């Protein structure tokens, strides 16, 4: 095997390993916008490039009643500020490029997590 061929194989292997480790890293984020709005409120809070790990609080004091998921990932919405399910409220699944509105008598959403 020639010297240049060995160098090419080594460089190619290193590039492949770097690409694979970057794709599986915990620093990945969503692509697109996730928008929240409170009941009858003109104020909208949007999130972009949100980390795909962990729980994220929705920065609306009264909670969110409308969501638009214009990201390339699915999310789960929770009625609690710490992404916990309760007896009265399981997580609500919102697929990519969809939206959801709470029922008038239900509690608002307080947090979300990303499905990855």
C-alpha positions as MATLAB code, in Angstrom:
seq = 'XXXXXXXXXXXXXXXXXXXXXXXXXXXXXXXXXXXXXXXXXXXXXXXXXXXXXXXXXXXXXXXXXXXXXXXXXXXXXXXXXXXXXXXXXXXXXXXXXXXXXXXXXXXXXXXXXXXX';
ca = [
       0.000    0.000    0.000;
       1.428    3.385   -0.963;
       2.156    6.099    1.570;
      -0.385    8.528    0.080;
      -3.092    5.860    0.173;
      -2.442    5.214    3.893;
      -2.641    8.938    4.610;
      -5.907    9.175    2.677;
      -7.410    6.272    4.631;
      -6.262    7.760    7.947;
      -7.674   11.199    7.123;
     -10.945    9.694    5.901;
     -11.313    7.601    9.059;
     -10.620   10.615   11.273;
     -13.181   12.713    9.389;
     -15.777    9.938    9.725;
     -15.165    9.630   13.476;
     -15.441   13.394   13.977;
     -18.705   13.515   12.037;
     -20.196   10.605   13.973;
     -19.245   12.063   17.354;
     -20.634   15.484   16.416;
     -23.981   13.986   15.408;
     -24.349   12.100   18.666;
     -23.240   14.951   20.904;
     -25.481   16.315   23.623;
     -25.080   19.857   22.309;
     -27.546   19.326   19.457;
     -30.388   21.776   19.101;
     -33.706   22.044   17.308;
     -33.987   23.483   13.816;
     -36.862   25.910   13.356;
     -39.145   27.894   15.647;
     -41.329   26.744   18.520;
     -43.898   29.464   19.337;
     -46.103   29.823   22.425;
     -48.901   32.245   23.234;
     -51.097   32.659   26.301;
     -54.899   32.719   26.310;
     -56.187   35.815   24.448;
     -52.700   37.331   24.592;
     -50.973   39.142   21.742;
     -47.584   38.288   23.296;
     -45.823   35.355   21.657;
     -42.682   33.671   22.961;
     -40.556   31.821   20.417;
     -37.718   29.381   20.914;
     -35.173   28.498   18.261;
     -32.056   26.367   18.486;
     -33.314   24.850   21.733;
     -31.173   22.076   23.174;
     -32.693   18.659   22.553;
     -31.929   17.452   26.082;
     -33.585   18.487   29.301;
     -36.705   20.296   30.352;
     -37.438   23.828   29.137;
     -39.732   26.227   30.981;
     -42.142   28.240   28.875;
     -41.436   31.901   29.618;
     -45.051   33.049   29.843;
     -46.087   33.883   33.435;
     -49.652   32.585   33.052;
     -48.572   29.588   30.957;
     -49.171   28.880   27.267;
     -52.465   27.866   25.696;
     -51.394   27.919   22.031;
     -48.335   26.291   20.470;
     -46.976   26.096   16.949;
     -44.234   23.564   16.352;
     -42.387   24.696   13.236;
     -39.287   22.669   14.045;
     -37.943   19.470   12.558;
     -38.486   17.571   15.827;
     -41.446   16.563   17.975;
     -42.067   18.011   21.446;
     -43.999   17.051   24.573;
     -45.801   19.806   26.504;
     -46.386   19.603   30.260;
     -48.724   21.411   32.657;
     -45.977   21.536   35.308;
     -42.888   23.786   35.237;
     -40.520   20.799   35.521;
     -41.794   18.444   32.788;
     -43.464   16.126   35.283;
     -46.638   14.198   34.554;
     -49.405   14.389   37.140;
     -52.568   12.407   37.845;
     -54.636   15.036   36.057;
     -52.232   15.964   33.268;
     -50.040   13.729   31.151;
     -47.668   15.195   28.604;
     -49.189   16.389   25.316;
     -47.385   15.233   22.163;
     -47.072   17.799   19.359;
     -45.491   16.489   16.171;
     -43.268   18.547   13.912;
     -44.963   21.275   11.848;
     -48.220   20.986   13.812;
     -49.974   23.208   16.340;
     -52.184   22.683   19.362;
     -54.559   24.739   21.502;
     -55.632   23.874   25.039;
     -59.260   23.287   25.923;
     -60.832   26.275   27.730;
     -61.149   24.437   31.052;
     -57.702   22.803   31.052;
     -54.524   24.056   32.654;
     -51.964   25.924   30.517;
     -48.631   24.434   29.506;
     -45.654   25.433   31.652;
     -42.754   23.439   30.170;
     -41.689   21.259   27.268;
     -39.134   18.648   26.287;
     -37.829   17.692   22.867;
     -38.094   14.166   21.492;
     -34.811   13.206   19.854;
];
